[in-house]
Amino acid sequence: MIAIKNSAPRGRPRSFDVEEAVDKAVKLFHQRGYDAVGVAELGSELGIKPPSFYAAFGNKAGLFQRALERYTASKASVFGNARAKGGSVTEVIERTLLEAARIYPERDGAAGCLVIDGTRNSIDPEARALAAALKEAGRASIRDFIATEFPERADELASLVTIALAGMSSAARDGAKASTLKAFAEAAGRAFRQEAVRA
Protein backbone atom coordinates (compact mmCIF):
# COMPACT_ATOMS: atom_id res chain seq x y z
CA MET A 1 0.00 0.00 0.00
CA ILE A 2 1.16 3.56 -0.67
CA ALA A 3 1.93 5.52 2.48
CA ILE A 4 -0.06 8.73 2.77
CA LYS A 5 1.36 11.62 4.74
CA ASN A 6 -1.37 13.23 6.81
CA SER A 7 0.67 16.11 8.18
CA ALA A 8 0.45 19.49 6.49
CA PRO A 9 3.61 20.90 4.97
CA ARG A 10 5.48 23.39 7.12
CA GLY A 11 4.70 27.03 6.60
CA ARG A 12 1.15 27.73 5.49
CA PRO A 13 -1.76 26.00 7.23
CA ARG A 14 -4.32 24.23 5.05
CA SER A 15 -7.41 26.20 4.12
CA PHE A 16 -9.67 23.12 3.98
CA ASP A 17 -10.68 20.19 6.17
CA VAL A 18 -8.87 17.08 4.89
CA GLU A 19 -11.21 14.62 6.59
CA GLU A 20 -14.29 16.35 5.17
CA ALA A 21 -12.66 16.30 1.73
CA VAL A 22 -12.05 12.55 2.00
CA ASP A 23 -15.69 11.98 2.99
CA LYS A 24 -16.86 13.90 -0.08
CA ALA A 25 -14.42 11.98 -2.28
CA VAL A 26 -15.81 8.66 -1.02
CA LYS A 27 -19.26 9.73 -2.19
CA LEU A 28 -18.05 10.93 -5.60
CA PHE A 29 -15.96 7.83 -6.33
CA HIS A 30 -18.73 5.55 -5.11
CA GLN A 31 -21.40 7.25 -7.18
CA ARG A 32 -19.50 7.40 -10.47
CA GLY A 33 -16.37 5.26 -10.32
CA TYR A 34 -12.74 6.34 -10.25
CA ASP A 35 -12.19 7.23 -13.90
CA ALA A 36 -15.37 9.31 -14.22
CA VAL A 37 -14.25 11.76 -11.54
CA GLY A 38 -11.57 14.19 -12.74
CA VAL A 39 -9.04 16.11 -10.66
CA ALA A 40 -10.54 19.47 -11.68
CA GLU A 41 -14.00 18.32 -10.59
CA LEU A 42 -12.60 16.97 -7.32
CA GLY A 43 -10.96 20.31 -6.63
CA SER A 44 -14.19 22.15 -7.35
CA GLU A 45 -16.41 19.80 -5.35
CA LEU A 46 -14.02 19.64 -2.41
CA GLY A 47 -13.22 23.34 -2.45
CA ILE A 48 -9.50 22.71 -2.92
CA LYS A 49 -7.13 24.54 -5.23
CA PRO A 50 -4.65 22.39 -7.19
CA PRO A 51 -1.56 23.19 -5.05
CA SER A 52 -3.45 22.27 -1.87
CA PHE A 53 -4.90 19.15 -3.48
CA TYR A 54 -1.50 17.80 -4.52
CA ALA A 55 0.12 18.80 -1.22
CA ALA A 56 -2.54 16.92 0.73
CA PHE A 57 -2.96 13.79 -1.38
CA GLY A 58 -0.05 13.59 -3.82
CA ASN A 59 -2.33 12.80 -6.75
CA LYS A 60 -5.81 11.53 -7.54
CA ALA A 61 -4.84 7.95 -6.66
CA GLY A 62 -3.60 9.17 -3.29
CA LEU A 63 -7.02 10.64 -2.55
CA PHE A 64 -8.63 7.42 -3.81
CA GLN A 65 -6.56 5.40 -1.36
CA ARG A 66 -7.70 7.62 1.48
CA ALA A 67 -11.29 7.21 0.26
CA LEU A 68 -10.95 3.42 0.14
CA GLU A 69 -9.51 3.37 3.65
CA ARG A 70 -12.39 5.50 4.93
CA TYR A 71 -14.94 3.33 3.12
CA THR A 72 -13.59 0.00 4.40
CA ALA A 73 -13.43 1.30 7.98
CA SER A 74 -17.13 2.17 7.85
CA LYS A 75 -20.38 0.21 7.96
CA ALA A 76 -19.63 -0.78 4.36
CA SER A 77 -17.30 -3.53 5.64
CA VAL A 78 -19.98 -6.18 5.41
CA PHE A 79 -17.77 -9.12 6.50
CA GLY A 80 -16.11 -7.19 9.32
CA ASN A 81 -19.44 -6.04 10.67
CA ALA A 82 -20.97 -9.52 10.38
CA ARG A 83 -18.01 -11.18 12.07
CA ALA A 84 -18.03 -8.68 14.94
CA LYS A 85 -21.43 -10.04 16.00
CA GLY A 86 -19.97 -13.52 16.55
CA GLY A 87 -21.32 -16.94 15.68
CA SER A 88 -20.27 -19.95 13.67
CA VAL A 89 -18.70 -19.70 10.23
CA THR A 90 -21.97 -20.45 8.47
CA GLU A 91 -23.85 -17.94 10.62
CA VAL A 92 -21.30 -15.20 9.96
CA ILE A 93 -21.19 -15.85 6.21
CA GLU A 94 -24.98 -15.86 5.94
CA ARG A 95 -25.02 -12.59 7.91
CA THR A 96 -22.34 -11.16 5.60
CA LEU A 97 -24.42 -11.86 2.51
CA LEU A 98 -27.56 -10.39 4.08
CA GLU A 99 -25.60 -7.33 5.18
CA ALA A 100 -24.42 -6.83 1.60
CA ALA A 101 -28.04 -7.10 0.44
CA ARG A 102 -28.90 -4.32 2.88
CA ILE A 103 -25.91 -2.05 2.14
CA TYR A 104 -25.46 -2.42 -1.63
CA PRO A 105 -28.79 -1.09 -3.03
CA GLU A 106 -28.70 2.45 -4.40
CA ARG A 107 -28.76 5.30 -1.88
CA ASP A 108 -28.12 8.92 -2.79
CA GLY A 109 -26.87 7.90 -6.22
CA ALA A 110 -24.36 5.30 -4.98
CA ALA A 111 -24.81 1.54 -5.19
CA GLY A 112 -22.74 -1.59 -4.80
CA CYS A 113 -19.32 -1.75 -3.17
CA LEU A 114 -16.70 0.92 -3.84
CA VAL A 115 -13.83 -1.56 -3.41
CA ILE A 116 -15.34 -4.15 -5.76
CA ASP A 117 -16.65 -1.81 -8.44
CA GLY A 118 -14.96 1.56 -8.04
CA THR A 119 -12.22 0.79 -10.55
CA ARG A 120 -14.11 -1.54 -12.86
CA ASN A 121 -12.72 -0.97 -16.39
CA SER A 122 -10.39 1.73 -15.04
CA ILE A 123 -7.39 2.69 -17.17
CA ASP A 124 -5.40 3.82 -14.13
CA PRO A 125 -3.06 1.01 -13.00
CA GLU A 126 -2.34 2.65 -9.64
CA ALA A 127 -6.02 2.90 -8.74
CA ARG A 128 -6.66 -0.67 -9.94
CA ALA A 129 -3.77 -1.92 -7.80
CA LEU A 130 -5.13 -0.16 -4.72
CA ALA A 131 -8.57 -1.73 -5.13
CA ALA A 132 -7.11 -5.14 -6.01
CA ALA A 133 -4.99 -5.16 -2.85
CA LEU A 134 -8.03 -4.48 -0.70
CA LYS A 135 -10.09 -7.11 -2.52
CA GLU A 136 -7.37 -9.69 -1.97
CA ALA A 137 -7.03 -8.72 1.69
CA GLY A 138 -10.79 -9.08 2.11
CA ARG A 139 -10.79 -12.48 0.43
CA ALA A 140 -7.89 -13.62 2.62
CA SER A 141 -9.76 -12.56 5.77
CA ILE A 142 -12.83 -14.51 4.69
CA ARG A 143 -10.73 -17.55 3.75
CA ASP A 144 -8.81 -17.53 7.06
CA PHE A 145 -12.05 -17.24 9.01
CA ILE A 146 -13.66 -20.12 7.12
CA ALA A 147 -10.52 -22.20 7.74
CA THR A 148 -11.18 -22.09 11.49
CA GLU A 149 -13.96 -24.64 10.92
CA PHE A 150 -13.47 -25.91 7.37
CA PRO A 151 -9.72 -25.85 6.69
CA GLU A 152 -9.80 -28.35 3.83
CA ARG A 153 -12.25 -26.33 1.76
CA ALA A 154 -11.57 -22.80 2.95
CA ASP A 155 -10.24 -21.55 -0.38
CA GLU A 156 -13.12 -22.98 -2.39
CA LEU A 157 -15.73 -21.66 0.04
CA ALA A 158 -14.10 -18.23 0.16
CA SER A 159 -14.41 -18.05 -3.62
CA LEU A 160 -18.11 -18.84 -3.37
CA VAL A 161 -18.57 -15.92 -0.95
CA THR A 162 -16.46 -13.36 -2.79
CA ILE A 163 -18.00 -14.17 -6.17
CA ALA A 164 -21.46 -13.85 -4.63
CA LEU A 165 -20.55 -10.46 -3.15
CA ALA A 166 -19.12 -9.27 -6.48
CA GLY A 167 -22.28 -10.36 -8.27
CA MET A 168 -24.48 -8.60 -5.75
CA SER A 169 -22.44 -5.39 -6.06
CA SER A 170 -22.69 -5.47 -9.85
CA ALA A 171 -26.42 -6.20 -9.74
CA ALA A 172 -26.96 -3.32 -7.32
CA ARG A 173 -25.12 -0.93 -9.62
CA ASP A 174 -27.38 -2.13 -12.43
CA GLY A 175 -30.44 -1.23 -10.35
CA ALA A 176 -31.36 -4.45 -8.53
CA LYS A 177 -33.83 -3.81 -5.72
CA ALA A 178 -33.14 -4.59 -2.07
CA SER A 179 -35.74 -7.37 -2.14
CA THR A 180 -34.01 -9.03 -5.09
CA LEU A 181 -30.61 -8.84 -3.41
CA LYS A 182 -32.01 -10.17 -0.16
CA ALA A 183 -33.57 -13.17 -1.91
CA PHE A 184 -30.26 -13.89 -3.61
CA ALA A 185 -28.35 -13.49 -0.33
CA GLU A 186 -30.64 -15.97 1.38
CA ALA A 187 -30.18 -18.48 -1.45
CA ALA A 188 -26.40 -17.98 -1.47
CA GLY A 189 -26.31 -18.41 2.29
CA ARG A 190 -28.17 -21.72 2.03
CA ALA A 191 -25.80 -22.84 -0.71
CA PHE A 192 -22.80 -21.94 1.45
CA ARG A 193 -24.19 -23.91 4.38
CA GLN A 194 -24.84 -26.96 2.20
CA GLU A 195 -21.37 -26.78 0.64
CA ALA A 196 -19.64 -26.24 3.98
CA VAL A 197 -21.08 -29.38 5.53
CA ARG A 198 -20.74 -31.50 2.39
CA ALA A 199 -18.31 -34.36 2.94
NORJOZI-V739553 format. One record per residue. RES is the residue in one letter. PHI is phi in whole degrees, -180 to 180 (none if undefined). NEAR is the number of other ideal C-beta (glycine too) atoms within 12 Angstrom. D_FIRST is the distance of its C-alpha to the first C-alpha in Angstrom with 2 decimals. Layout:
{{RES | PHI | NEAR | D_FIRST} {RES | PHI | NEAR | D_FIRST}}
//
This chain:
{{M | none | 20 | 0.00} {I | -80 | 20 | 3.80} {A | -76 | 11 | 6.35} {I | -111 | 23 | 9.16} {K | -85 | 15 | 12.63} {N | -92 | 18 | 14.94} {S | -78 | 12 | 18.08} {A | -75 | 16 | 20.54} {P | -63 | 15 | 21.79} {R | -65 | 8 | 25.06} {G | 109 | 8 | 28.22} {R | -82 | 11 | 28.29} {P | -73 | 14 | 27.04} {R | -70 | 25 | 25.12} {S | -101 | 17 | 27.53} {F | -145 | 24 | 25.37} {D | -90 | 17 | 23.66} {V | -61 | 30 | 19.86} {E | -65 | 18 | 19.57} {E | -66 | 19 | 22.32} {A | -64 | 30 | 20.71} {V | -64 | 32 | 17.51} {D | -60 | 23 | 19.96} {K | -67 | 28 | 21.85} {A | -65 | 41 | 18.88} {V | -55 | 36 | 18.06} {K | -64 | 27 | 21.69} {L | -65 | 34 | 21.84} {F | -64 | 45 | 18.87} {H | -70 | 39 | 20.20} {Q | -67 | 26 | 23.71} {R | -122 | 27 | 23.34} {G | 90 | 31 | 20.05} {Y | -58 | 38 | 17.54} {D | -68 | 26 | 19.85} {A | -80 | 22 | 22.91} {V | -110 | 33 | 21.78} {G | -87 | 20 | 22.30} {V | -62 | 27 | 21.33} {A | -62 | 14 | 25.03} {E | -66 | 22 | 25.37} {L | -58 | 38 | 22.37} {G | -59 | 26 | 24.01} {S | -67 | 17 | 27.32} {E | -69 | 25 | 26.27} {L | -89 | 36 | 24.25} {G | 70 | 19 | 26.93} {I | -123 | 30 | 24.79} {K | -81 | 19 | 26.09} {P | -49 | 18 | 23.97} {P | -59 | 16 | 23.79} {S | -69 | 24 | 22.61} {F | -60 | 31 | 20.07} {Y | -70 | 19 | 18.43} {A | -67 | 26 | 18.84} {A | -80 | 35 | 17.13} {F | -120 | 32 | 14.17} {G | 85 | 21 | 14.12} {N | -163 | 22 | 14.66} {K | -62 | 35 | 14.95} {A | -65 | 33 | 11.45} {G | -64 | 32 | 10.38} {L | -66 | 42 | 13.00} {F | -62 | 42 | 12.00} {Q | -61 | 38 | 8.61} {R | -61 | 37 | 10.93} {A | -65 | 43 | 13.40} {L | -63 | 41 | 11.47} {E | -62 | 31 | 10.73} {R | -64 | 29 | 14.42} {Y | -63 | 36 | 15.62} {T | -74 | 31 | 14.28} {A | -88 | 18 | 15.67} {S | -101 | 22 | 18.97} {K | -63 | 18 | 21.88} {A | -72 | 35 | 20.12} {S | -78 | 29 | 18.53} {V | -64 | 41 | 21.60} {F | -70 | 39 | 21.01} {G | -60 | 25 | 19.95} {N | -68 | 22 | 22.99} {A | -68 | 34 | 25.26} {R | -68 | 26 | 24.39} {A | -62 | 16 | 24.98} {K | -86 | 17 | 28.57} {G | 79 | 12 | 29.25} {G | 114 | 17 | 31.42} {S | -72 | 21 | 31.55} {V | -58 | 34 | 29.02} {T | -65 | 29 | 31.19} {E | -65 | 21 | 31.67} {V | -68 | 32 | 27.99} {I | -67 | 41 | 27.18} {E | -60 | 33 | 30.18} {R | -66 | 29 | 29.11} {T | -60 | 41 | 25.59} {L | -65 | 41 | 27.27} {L | -68 | 33 | 29.73} {E | -65 | 30 | 27.13} {A | -62 | 45 | 25.41} {A | -63 | 36 | 28.93} {R | -82 | 23 | 29.36} {I | -84 | 36 | 26.08} {Y | -71 | 43 | 25.63} {P | -58 | 29 | 28.97} {E | -60 | 21 | 29.14} {R | -141 | 17 | 29.30} {D | 54 | 11 | 29.63} {G | 84 | 15 | 28.69} {A | -117 | 26 | 25.43} {A | -144 | 32 | 25.40} {G | 75 | 38 | 23.29} {C | -111 | 43 | 19.66} {L | -61 | 42 | 17.16} {V | -66 | 45 | 14.33} {I | -70 | 38 | 16.90} {D | -115 | 34 | 18.76} {G | -64 | 43 | 17.06} {T | -117 | 36 | 16.17} {R | -58 | 28 | 19.15} {N | 64 | 15 | 20.77} {S | -69 | 25 | 18.36} {I | -98 | 13 | 18.89} {D | -96 | 28 | 15.60} {P | -65 | 14 | 13.39} {E | -67 | 24 | 10.26} {A | -65 | 34 | 11.01} {R | -61 | 24 | 11.99} {A | -66 | 21 | 8.88} {L | -62 | 36 | 6.97} {A | -67 | 39 | 10.14} {A | -63 | 23 | 10.64} {A | -63 | 22 | 7.72} {L | -70 | 31 | 9.22} {K | -63 | 31 | 12.60} {E | -67 | 19 | 12.33} {A | -63 | 23 | 11.33} {G | -65 | 34 | 14.25} {R | -64 | 28 | 16.50} {A | -63 | 19 | 15.95} {S | -64 | 27 | 16.92} {I | -65 | 38 | 19.93} {R | -60 | 27 | 20.91} {D | -64 | 21 | 20.85} {F | -67 | 31 | 22.88} {I | -60 | 34 | 25.34} {A | -64 | 20 | 25.75} {T | -67 | 20 | 27.29} {E | -120 | 21 | 30.35} {F | -130 | 29 | 30.12} {P | -62 | 17 | 28.41} {E | -71 | 13 | 30.24} {R | -122 | 22 | 29.10} {A | -59 | 26 | 25.74} {D | -66 | 19 | 23.86} {E | -63 | 21 | 26.56} {L | -69 | 35 | 26.77} {A | -64 | 33 | 23.05} {S | -63 | 19 | 23.38} {L | -59 | 33 | 26.35} {V | -69 | 43 | 24.48} {T | -69 | 35 | 21.38} {I | -68 | 22 | 23.73} {A | -63 | 38 | 25.96} {L | -64 | 43 | 23.27} {A | -63 | 28 | 22.22} {G | -65 | 29 | 25.92} {M | -66 | 42 | 26.57} {S | -63 | 38 | 23.86} {S | -63 | 24 | 25.33} {A | -63 | 31 | 28.83} {A | -63 | 34 | 28.13} {R | -66 | 28 | 26.92} {D | -87 | 19 | 30.14} {G | 104 | 15 | 32.17} {A | -60 | 25 | 32.80} {K | -79 | 18 | 34.52} {A | -58 | 23 | 33.52} {S | -64 | 13 | 36.55} {T | -67 | 20 | 35.55} {L | -66 | 37 | 32.04} {K | -64 | 26 | 33.59} {A | -61 | 19 | 36.11} {F | -65 | 29 | 33.49} {A | -59 | 37 | 31.40} {E | -64 | 22 | 34.58} {A | -66 | 21 | 35.42} {A | -65 | 33 | 31.97} {G | -64 | 33 | 32.20} {R | -64 | 21 | 35.63} {A | -64 | 23 | 34.46} {F | -61 | 38 | 31.68} {R | -61 | 25 | 34.29} {Q | -64 | 16 | 36.72} {E | -68 | 25 | 34.26} {A | -65 | 31 | 33.02} {V | -93 | 16 | 36.58} {R | -67 | 14 | 37.79} {A | -68 | 8 | 39.05}}
//
